[in-house]
Amino acid sequence: MRRRGLEVKKKILQILKENGEMSLGELERKTNTNNLTILNHIKELEFFEKVEIIKHKRSDKTGRPYTSIRLKIQDKHE
């Protein structure tokens, strides 16, 4: 059964709230959604200033570059 985009975005936000910063691969596995779909939803959430996309030069585990996502801290005075 295909999930709607809003359901996937809610799941992404919930996972980030519970786990903090995560790589795209981790989000892909936890949401059971493919990488391209996750990336599209993340870009939309970034546009609405809900998340930050962080590009790392190298992983401590693999030595390869990777991208992680974290919730954006909202200023309470906005």
Secondary structure, 3 states (H helix, E strand, C coil): CCCCHHHHHHHHHHHHHHHCCEEHHHHHHHHCCCHHHHHHHHHHHHHCCCEEEEEECCCCCCCCCEEEEEECCCCCCC
